[in-house]
Amino acid sequence: MLGTGLILSGPPFIHVPLLDRLAPAREAGFSGISLMPGDIWSLEREGMTAAEIRSRITDQGLSLEEVDCTACWLPSHRSAGDDIPMASLLRSLTPERVIETAARIGAPSVTAVEMMGIAPSLDEAAEAFAYLCDLAAPHGLKVHIEFLPFGGIPDLASAWAIVQAAARPNGGLTVDSWHFFRSGSSFDLLAAIPGAYIHTVQINDAPAQPGEDLMQETMTGRLLPGEGSFDLPRFIRTLDATGCTAPVSVEIFSSGIASRPMAEAIRHWPGAAHAVIQKARNGK
């Protein structure tokens, strides 16, 4: 069964300094957070150590659940052109740098994404993912691919094929409800994947009709769980049935977030997520 505590996903709050996110997350009812490599690097440049950053998180009663993400882990990523959106940032998120950072701060896992629009062969992706997992293993880190419908690893089937081909015990998946539904991924496949391979779960919602630009929609148009069209109860029940015990993150990118105080923006997120989870487990 999925974890009972809720994690606040860091990427929607890239505009808020990490230390300023902690009290609002705790006060809203989150038990943990994910963060980005840049959150750590920024504070280290200001003179804080990774141990001090970790202590500030735990002093707020929060757990650190993942570092999101490494985005330059395929060989072809390193030679991607500057015409790709956020190319400079994405190329800075190399396996070596991100894994070392996650180990330094004591995170349990690292997400791997493909956001440069590069569709790798299965052999290329499996070899690169195996290297990433091997780099992480001595630090006790898990690594999980998050598939993105607008990226080169667009759906659950593609990501699962890479994890299987890499065959690393610390390799697995992130399953985000927005990406799952917008990619048209299969519930039958989700039900067939052993839960131990699903390392993190993210929930959110969206309107029934997809936007014309999926990248724009995912970054600006997500809704609270229960406010959109996704069959989240079935999503939760399916994951529970696999034996998945992964933590559940709430990740909502919305165009209005940056203009509101963070505490106000996230106030209702845990309640909405818990309501959907409870509805799923009540069989509704």
C-alpha positions in Angstrom: 0.0 0.0 0.0 1.2 3.5 -0.8 2.9 5.5 1.9 0.5 7.4 4.2 2.5 10.6 4.6 2.4 13.2 1.8 5.4 14.8 0.2 5.5 18.3 -1.2 7.1 18.2 -4.6 9.8 20.9 -5.0 9.9 21.8 -8.7 6.6 23.9 -8.7 8.3 26.2 -6.1 11.6 26.8 -7.8 10.9 30.5 -7.3 10.8 30.1 -3.5 14.2 29.6 -1.7 14.4 26.2 -0.2 14.5 27.3 3.5 11.4 29.4 2.9 9.5 26.4 1.8 9.9 24.4 4.9 7.5 26.0 7.4 4.7 26.3 4.9 5.1 22.7 3.9 4.9 21.5 7.5 2.0 23.8 8.4 0.0 22.6 5.5 0.3 19.0 6.7 3.1 17.6 4.5 5.4 15.1 6.1 8.3 15.4 3.7 9.6 17.3 0.7 11.5 16.7 -2.6 14.0 19.2 -3.7 16.1 20.1 -6.7 19.9 19.9 -7.0 20.0 23.7 -7.5 18.4 24.1 -4.1 21.4 22.5 -2.5 24.0 24.2 -4.7 22.5 27.6 -4.1 22.7 27.2 -0.3 26.2 25.7 -0.5 27.4 28.8 -2.5 26.1 30.9 0.4 28.3 28.9 2.9 25.9 26.2 4.2 27.1 22.6 4.3 24.9 19.8 3.1 24.6 18.6 6.7 23.4 22.0 7.8 20.8 22.0 5.0 19.6 18.6 6.0 19.3 19.6 9.6 17.2 22.6 8.7 14.8 20.2 6.9 14.6 17.7 9.7 14.3 20.5 12.3 11.0 21.3 10.7 9.8 17.7 11.2 10.1 17.0 7.5 11.7 14.1 5.7 13.8 14.5 2.6 12.4 12.0 0.0 14.2 12.6 -3.3 16.3 14.9 -5.4 14.6 15.8 -8.7 16.4 15.4 -11.1 19.2 14.3 -13.3 18.4 15.4 -16.9 21.7 14.8 -18.7 22.1 11.1 -18.4 21.9 9.9 -22.0 25.0 10.2 -24.1 23.1 12.3 -26.6 22.1 14.7 -23.9 25.6 16.0 -23.6 25.7 17.2 -27.2 22.2 18.6 -27.3 22.0 22.1 -28.9 21.3 25.4 -27.2 18.0 25.7 -29.1 16.4 23.2 -26.7 14.5 25.0 -23.9 16.5 25.2 -20.7 19.4 23.5 -22.4 22.1 25.0 -20.2 20.3 24.0 -17.0 19.5 20.5 -18.2 23.0 19.8 -19.3 24.3 20.9 -15.8 22.2 18.1 -14.2 24.7 15.3 -15.0 24.6 11.9 -13.2 28.0 12.4 -11.5 27.1 15.8 -10.1 23.5 15.0 -9.1 24.3 11.6 -7.5 27.2 13.1 -5.5 24.9 15.9 -4.3 22.1 13.5 -3.3 24.5 11.4 -1.4 26.0 14.4 0.3 22.7 15.6 1.7 21.5 12.0 2.5 18.5 11.8 0.1 17.2 8.3 -0.6 16.6 8.6 -4.3 17.1 10.5 -7.5 14.7 11.1 -10.4 15.9 10.7 -14.1 14.0 12.5 -16.8 14.3 13.1 -20.6 13.3 16.7 -21.3 15.4 17.4 -24.4 13.2 15.6 -26.9 15.8 12.9 -27.6 14.3 9.5 -28.3 17.0 6.9 -27.4 17.2 3.4 -28.6 16.4 0.8 -25.9 20.0 -0.3 -25.9 21.4 3.3 -25.4 18.9 4.1 -22.7 19.4 0.8 -20.8 23.1 1.2 -20.8 22.9 4.8 -19.6 20.4 4.0 -17.0 22.4 1.0 -15.8 25.4 3.4 -15.4 23.3 5.8 -13.5 22.1 3.1 -11.1 25.6 1.7 -10.6 26.8 5.2 -9.8 24.1 5.6 -7.2 24.3 2.1 -5.7 27.4 2.6 -3.4 25.5 5.5 -1.8 22.4 3.4 -1.1 20.5 5.6 -3.6 17.5 4.5 -5.7 17.1 5.9 -9.2 13.7 6.2 -11.0 12.8 7.2 -14.5 9.9 9.7 -14.8 8.4 9.4 -18.2 7.0 12.6 -19.9 4.6 12.5 -22.8 6.4 15.4 -24.5 9.9 13.8 -24.0 11.9 11.0 -25.6 10.7 8.5 -23.0 7.0 9.3 -23.4 5.0 6.7 -21.6 5.0 4.0 -18.9 5.8 1.2 -21.4 8.9 3.0 -22.7 10.2 3.7 -19.2 9.5 0.2 -17.9 11.3 -1.4 -20.9 14.4 0.6 -20.0 14.2 -0.4 -16.3 13.8 -4.1 -17.3 16.7 -4.0 -19.8 19.0 -2.2 -17.4 18.2 -4.9 -14.7 19.6 -3.0 -11.7 18.2 -3.7 -8.3 18.1 0.0 -7.4 16.5 1.1 -10.7 12.8 1.8 -11.0 10.1 4.3 -11.9 8.4 7.5 -10.9 4.7 7.4 -11.9 3.1 10.8 -12.1 -0.7 10.8 -12.6 -0.6 13.7 -15.1 2.1 12.0 -17.2 0.3 8.6 -16.9 -3.1 9.8 -18.1 -1.9 12.4 -20.7 0.4 9.8 -22.3 -2.4 7.3 -22.6 -0.5 4.7 -20.6 -2.1 1.4 -19.8 -3.7 0.5 -16.5 -3.1 -3.2 -17.4 0.6 -2.5 -17.6 0.6 -0.5 -14.4 -1.1 -3.4 -12.7 1.5 -5.9 -14.0 4.6 -4.0 -12.7 5.7 -5.2 -9.3 5.2 -2.4 -6.8 8.8 -2.6 -5.6 9.9 -1.1 -9.0 7.7 2.0 -8.4 9.9 4.2 -6.3 7.9 7.4 -6.2 4.3 8.4 -7.0 3.1 11.9 -7.9 -0.6 12.9 -7.9 -2.4 15.8 -9.5 -5.4 16.3 -11.8 -6.3 18.0 -15.1 -9.3 18.8 -17.3 -10.7 16.1 -19.6 -9.5 17.9 -22.8 -5.7 18.1 -23.2 -4.1 21.4 -24.1 -2.6 21.9 -27.5 0.9 22.2 -26.0 1.4 19.4 -23.4 4.7 21.0 -22.2 2.9 24.2 -21.5 -0.1 22.4 -19.9 2.1 20.4 -17.6 3.9 23.5 -16.3 0.9 25.8 -15.9 -2.4 23.8 -16.0 -2.5 21.1 -13.4 -5.3 20.9 -10.9 -5.7 19.7 -7.3 -6.5 15.9 -7.0 -10.3 15.5 -7.4 -10.8 18.8 -9.3 -10.2 17.3 -12.8 -11.1 14.3 -15.0 -8.4 11.8 -14.1 -9.6 8.5 -12.6 -7.4 8.9 -9.6 -9.2 6.4 -7.4 -8.5 3.7 -9.9 -4.9 5.0 -10.2 -4.4 4.7 -6.4 -6.2 1.3 -6.2 -4.0 -0.1 -9.0 -0.8 1.0 -7.3 -2.0 -0.3 -4.0 -2.7 -3.7 -5.6 0.9 -4.0 -6.9 2.2 -3.8 -3.4 3.8 -0.4 -4.0 4.8 1.3 -0.8 6.3 4.4 -2.4 5.8 7.9 -0.9 3.1 10.0 -2.6 4.0 13.5 -3.7 1.6 16.2 -4.6 3.0 18.0 -7.6 0.8 20.8 -9.0 2.2 23.3 -11.5 -0.2 26.1 -12.0 0.1 29.6 -13.6 -1.2 31.2 -10.4 1.3 29.7 -8.0 4.1 32.3 -8.4 1.7 35.2 -7.7 0.4 33.8 -4.3 2.1 33.3 -1.0 3.3 29.7 -0.9 1.4 28.9 2.4 -1.8 30.1 0.7 -1.2 28.2 -2.5 -0.6 24.8 -0.9 -3.1 25.1 2.0 -5.7 22.7 0.5 -3.3 20.3 -1.3 -2.9 17.7 1.5 -6.6 17.6 2.2 -7.5 17.1 -1.5 -4.9 14.3 -1.9 -6.0 12.5 1.2 -9.6 12.7 0.1 -8.8 11.1 -3.2 -6.8 8.3 -1.5 -9.6 7.7 1.0 -12.1 7.6 -1.8 -10.0 5.0 -3.6 -9.7 2.8 -0.6 -13.4 3.0 0.2 -14.0 1.5 -3.2 -15.7 4.5 -4.7 
